[in-house]
Structure formats: structure tokens, C-alpha cells
Amino acid sequence: MNESRKDLIRRLTDLVSQGNVVTEGKLPTERELAALLGTTRPLLREGLIALEALGLLEIRDRQGIFLAEGNPEEIKRVLGQAQVWPMEVLSQVMEIRQLMDPGAAALAALRRKERDLEKMDECISMLEKIHEERDPHEGPLGAYWNTVLHATIFRATGNTLLSRLYESLLEMSEKGISAMRMEVLDSAAPDRTEKILEQHRALVKAIRDQDLLRAREASRLHLKFTIDTLVELSRVTPLSNFFAQRMDSALK
């Protein structure tokens, strides 16, 4: 993380945590905050977006900047600990997914039930419909059904603890993950969205066929494509891409 950004995040969280600048849950304007922190508005805006992605602030059009809903004291406590940039959060999320997803896909292939397959089919149908109709809300809608599909795969493992771990991962970084998926599932990049659809279809088919090795490999290929895209978009660090590093090592 750029040191100036680290410092801004620290000073911004300190300022908000003290509570002196917060009035009924609302923060000063961008211009006022920039003056208080002695920074530029573009850099301040990046810091605000970082805290919004972490679920700590809400930036409302034409209304201003607000603390996220919830217990104000708890929000202030978390704000005081929020010293990470969204790239670091998402990078760590993707590292965890590389450890969890392929194994979960294989276990789901072994244990899936008909109701699991029906839900997966529903997710695929909705993703296809959204893509075909070029819905202007394709990003958010695609992100939602993408999340449901992967959560269904984890539930299909029959391992309650594994499913809860995945749900906890989503809860910890829900807004950041949603922003990430909306960038990947973007109607402005139909070829990329179609590629992801093909990967999802292959993953679900492998689970339906109860082919453990194919399910694991389909999950790995899907994650590799997703992470490669996020690295290209500068949303995660290249060091978080285990699959690419493993491939590079094999070529040496």
C-alpha cells in the first residue's frame, strides 16, 4: 500500500473515531475533511471509498458522508482498527478462497443432493437471463446470483462448519466482495461475463456428474480467471495469486 494512503487511512479513522467531527452520524463534507486532514480531495475520496468498502461509512449521493448503520460505539471501535486498504482485504479474501473453493467443489460433487442441483440450476438460469437481457443492473444482480451459487456449492458439501466459514468470510467483507464482483460481472465486458458463465456451467456439471477431480479443476480454473482479471484491474495484488505462482514455478 502506498505510504501516503496508509497515513491518510490512519488519520481519517483517528479523526472519525474521536467523534468530534461526527454530528448525528454525519461527517463533514469532502472539502471540510480534506482541509482538516491537509490532503487533496481525490486522495481523501479514495480513503472514504476504502472505508465504505469495509462497511464502515456510507456515501450517499447529494446527502453526504455517514457512519454506517449500527451501534455507534461499535462502529467507532472498528474504525479505529481499520488500517487496511480494500486491495489488501480483497487479496486476503481471494487467498482464502483458493484454499477453500476447490476442495469444497470436490466435496459438493461427492455429497450434492437434488435440491442443491436445483438451486445451482436456478442460479445459472438467472445469470444467463441477466447476461442475455443486458440488464443495466447486470453488475449488482450478477454479483448477487454469483454469491448465491457459490454459497449453494458450499452448502452442498454437507459440512455445516465449512459452509459457516464461507458465510463468515462473506460477512466480514461483504461490501468489498460485492464491489469486486460487480467489476468482474460487468455488462461493459460481455466476453468476460460469458467466459465466467461457461466456467460456472462447467463447475455445476462436474458437481452434477459427481466427478470430484473435474469439479476441483473447474473451481480452480474459475478462480484463476477471476484473480487474473482482478490483478489486471488492480483490485488484488499479484502476490495473492497462488495458482499463477505455482504455474510460474513449474515453468522454471
C-alpha positions as CSV (number, residue, x, y, z in Angstrom):
1,M,0.0,0.0,0.0
2,N,1.2,3.5,-0.8
3,E,2.6,5.1,2.4
4,S,0.6,8.3,1.8
5,R,-2.6,6.2,1.6
6,K,-1.7,4.3,4.8
7,D,-1.2,7.6,6.6
8,L,-4.5,9.0,5.3
9,I,-6.4,5.9,6.4
10,R,-4.9,6.2,9.8
11,R,-5.6,9.9,10.2
12,L,-9.1,9.6,8.8
13,T,-10.0,6.7,11.1
14,D,-8.5,8.5,14.1
15,L,-10.5,11.7,13.2
16,V,-13.8,9.8,12.9
17,S,-13.1,7.6,15.9
18,Q,-12.7,10.6,18.2
19,G,-16.3,11.6,17.4
20,N,-15.7,15.3,17.4
21,V,-16.4,15.7,13.7
22,V,-19.5,13.4,13.6
23,T,-22.9,15.1,14.1
24,E,-25.9,12.7,14.4
25,G,-23.9,10.1,12.4
26,K,-22.9,12.5,9.6
27,L,-19.4,13.6,8.8
28,P,-18.3,16.9,7.4
29,T,-18.2,17.5,3.6
30,E,-15.3,16.2,1.5
31,R,-14.0,19.8,1.2
32,E,-14.0,20.2,5.0
33,L,-12.5,16.8,5.7
34,A,-9.7,17.5,3.1
35,A,-8.9,20.8,4.9
36,L,-8.9,19.1,8.3
37,L,-6.6,16.4,7.2
38,G,-4.4,18.6,5.0
39,T,-4.9,16.4,1.9
40,T,-6.3,16.6,-1.6
41,R,-9.9,15.7,-2.3
42,P,-9.0,12.9,-4.8
43,L,-6.9,11.2,-2.2
44,L,-9.5,11.8,0.5
45,R,-12.1,10.3,-1.8
46,E,-10.0,7.1,-2.1
47,G,-9.8,6.8,1.6
48,L,-13.6,7.3,2.0
49,I,-14.3,4.7,-0.6
50,A,-11.9,2.3,1.3
51,L,-13.9,2.7,4.5
52,E,-17.2,2.4,2.6
53,A,-15.9,-0.9,1.1
54,L,-15.2,-2.1,4.6
55,G,-18.8,-1.4,5.5
56,L,-17.9,1.4,7.9
57,L,-19.1,4.5,6.1
58,E,-22.0,5.3,3.7
59,I,-21.5,7.8,1.0
60,R,-25.0,9.0,-0.1
61,D,-25.5,11.0,-3.2
62,R,-26.4,14.6,-2.5
63,Q,-26.7,13.8,1.2
64,G,-23.2,13.5,2.5
65,I,-21.0,11.0,4.3
66,F,-22.4,9.0,7.2
67,L,-21.3,6.4,9.7
68,A,-22.8,3.0,8.6
69,E,-25.9,2.0,10.5
70,G,-25.4,0.1,13.7
71,N,-24.1,0.7,17.2
72,P,-22.1,4.0,17.0
73,E,-19.7,2.8,19.7
74,E,-19.0,-0.5,17.9
75,I,-18.5,1.4,14.6
76,K,-16.0,3.7,16.2
77,R,-14.2,0.7,17.7
78,V,-13.9,-1.0,14.3
79,L,-13.0,2.3,12.6
80,G,-10.1,2.6,15.0
81,Q,-8.8,-0.8,13.8
82,A,-9.4,-0.2,10.0
83,Q,-5.9,0.2,8.8
84,V,-6.1,-1.8,5.6
85,W,-6.7,-0.7,2.0
86,P,-9.5,-2.6,0.1
87,M,-6.9,-4.2,-2.1
88,E,-5.4,-5.9,0.9
89,V,-8.8,-7.1,2.1
90,L,-9.8,-8.5,-1.3
91,S,-6.4,-10.0,-1.8
92,Q,-6.7,-11.9,1.5
93,V,-10.2,-13.0,0.7
94,M,-9.0,-14.4,-2.6
95,E,-6.2,-16.2,-0.9
96,I,-8.6,-17.9,1.4
97,R,-10.9,-18.8,-1.5
98,Q,-8.0,-20.5,-3.3
99,L,-7.6,-22.7,-0.2
100,M,-11.3,-23.4,0.3
101,D,-13.2,-23.4,-3.0
102,P,-11.6,-26.3,-5.0
103,G,-11.9,-28.7,-2.0
104,A,-15.4,-27.6,-1.4
105,A,-16.3,-28.2,-5.0
106,A,-15.0,-31.7,-4.8
107,L,-16.9,-32.4,-1.6
108,A,-20.0,-31.0,-3.1
109,A,-19.6,-33.3,-6.1
110,L,-19.5,-36.2,-3.7
111,R,-22.4,-35.3,-1.5
112,R,-24.7,-33.0,-3.5
113,K,-28.5,-33.6,-3.3
114,E,-31.2,-32.9,-5.9
115,R,-32.3,-29.8,-4.1
116,D,-28.7,-28.5,-4.3
117,L,-28.6,-29.1,-8.0
118,E,-32.0,-27.4,-8.5
119,K,-30.7,-24.3,-6.7
120,M,-27.5,-24.3,-8.7
121,D,-29.6,-24.6,-11.9
122,E,-31.7,-21.6,-10.8
123,C,-28.5,-19.5,-10.3
124,I,-27.2,-20.4,-13.7
125,S,-30.5,-19.6,-15.3
126,M,-30.7,-16.2,-13.6
127,L,-27.1,-15.4,-14.6
128,E,-27.8,-16.3,-18.2
129,K,-31.0,-14.3,-18.2
130,I,-29.3,-11.2,-16.8
131,H,-26.5,-11.5,-19.3
132,E,-28.8,-12.1,-22.3
133,E,-31.0,-9.2,-21.5
134,R,-28.0,-6.9,-21.0
135,D,-29.7,-5.6,-17.8
136,P,-28.4,-2.2,-16.8
137,H,-28.1,-3.6,-13.3
138,E,-26.2,-6.6,-14.5
139,G,-23.3,-5.9,-12.2
140,P,-25.2,-5.9,-8.9
141,L,-27.6,-8.7,-10.0
142,G,-24.9,-10.8,-11.3
143,A,-22.9,-10.3,-8.1
144,Y,-26.0,-11.5,-6.1
145,W,-26.6,-14.7,-8.1
146,N,-22.9,-15.4,-8.2
147,T,-22.8,-15.2,-4.4
148,V,-25.8,-17.5,-4.1
149,L,-24.3,-20.0,-6.5
150,H,-21.0,-20.3,-4.6
151,A,-22.8,-20.4,-1.2
152,T,-25.0,-23.2,-2.5
153,I,-21.9,-25.2,-3.5
154,F,-20.6,-24.8,0.0
155,R,-23.9,-25.9,1.5
156,A,-23.9,-28.9,-0.8
157,T,-20.8,-30.2,0.9
158,G,-23.0,-31.2,3.8
159,N,-20.3,-29.8,6.1
160,T,-22.0,-27.2,8.2
161,L,-18.8,-25.8,9.6
162,L,-17.3,-25.3,6.1
163,S,-20.5,-23.6,5.0
164,R,-20.4,-21.3,8.0
165,L,-16.8,-20.4,7.4
166,Y,-17.7,-19.3,3.9
167,E,-20.6,-17.3,5.1
168,S,-18.4,-15.6,7.8
169,L,-15.9,-14.8,5.0
170,L,-18.7,-13.1,3.1
171,E,-20.0,-11.2,6.1
172,M,-16.5,-9.9,7.0
173,S,-16.0,-8.4,3.6
174,E,-19.4,-8.3,2.0
175,K,-19.2,-4.8,0.5
176,G,-15.7,-5.2,-0.8
177,I,-16.6,-8.6,-2.4
178,S,-19.7,-7.1,-3.9
179,A,-17.7,-4.3,-5.4
180,M,-15.2,-6.8,-6.8
181,R,-17.8,-9.0,-8.4
182,M,-19.6,-6.0,-9.9
183,E,-16.4,-5.1,-11.6
184,V,-15.8,-8.6,-12.9
185,L,-19.5,-9.2,-13.9
186,D,-19.7,-6.0,-15.9
187,S,-22.1,-5.6,-18.9
188,A,-19.4,-3.4,-20.5
189,A,-17.3,-6.6,-20.8
190,P,-19.7,-9.2,-22.3
191,D,-16.9,-11.5,-23.4
192,R,-15.6,-11.7,-19.8
193,T,-19.1,-12.3,-18.4
194,E,-19.8,-15.1,-21.0
195,K,-16.5,-16.7,-20.0
196,I,-17.5,-16.7,-16.4
197,L,-20.9,-18.2,-17.3
198,E,-19.1,-21.0,-19.2
199,Q,-16.9,-21.7,-16.1
200,H,-20.0,-21.8,-13.8
201,R,-21.8,-24.2,-16.2
202,A,-18.7,-26.5,-16.2
203,L,-18.4,-26.4,-12.4
204,V,-22.1,-27.2,-11.9
205,K,-22.0,-30.0,-14.5
206,A,-19.0,-31.6,-12.8
207,I,-20.8,-31.5,-9.5
208,R,-23.9,-32.9,-11.1
209,D,-21.8,-35.8,-12.6
210,Q,-20.2,-36.4,-9.2
211,D,-16.8,-36.1,-10.8
212,L,-14.6,-34.9,-7.9
213,L,-11.4,-34.3,-9.9
214,R,-13.3,-32.3,-12.6
215,A,-15.2,-30.3,-10.0
216,R,-11.9,-29.4,-8.2
217,E,-10.3,-28.4,-11.5
218,A,-13.3,-26.4,-12.7
219,S,-13.3,-24.5,-9.4
220,R,-9.5,-23.9,-9.7
221,L,-9.8,-22.6,-13.3
222,H,-12.7,-20.3,-12.4
223,L,-10.8,-18.8,-9.5
224,K,-7.6,-18.4,-11.6
225,F,-9.5,-16.5,-14.3
226,T,-11.2,-14.3,-11.6
227,I,-8.0,-13.5,-9.9
228,D,-6.2,-12.8,-13.1
229,T,-8.9,-10.4,-14.0
230,L,-8.8,-8.7,-10.6
231,V,-5.0,-8.3,-10.9
232,E,-5.5,-6.7,-14.3
233,L,-8.0,-4.3,-12.8
234,S,-5.6,-3.6,-9.9
235,R,-8.1,-4.8,-7.4
236,V,-5.9,-7.5,-5.8
237,T,-2.1,-7.9,-5.5
238,P,-0.4,-10.4,-7.9
239,L,1.3,-12.0,-4.8
240,S,-2.2,-13.3,-3.8
241,N,-2.5,-15.4,-7.0
242,F,-1.2,-18.8,-5.8
243,F,-2.2,-20.5,-9.0
244,A,-0.2,-18.2,-11.2
245,Q,2.8,-18.5,-8.9
246,R,2.6,-22.3,-8.9
247,M,2.4,-22.3,-12.7
248,D,5.5,-19.9,-12.9
249,S,7.4,-22.2,-10.6
250,A,6.6,-25.2,-12.8
251,L,7.9,-23.5,-15.8
252,K,11.3,-22.7,-14.2
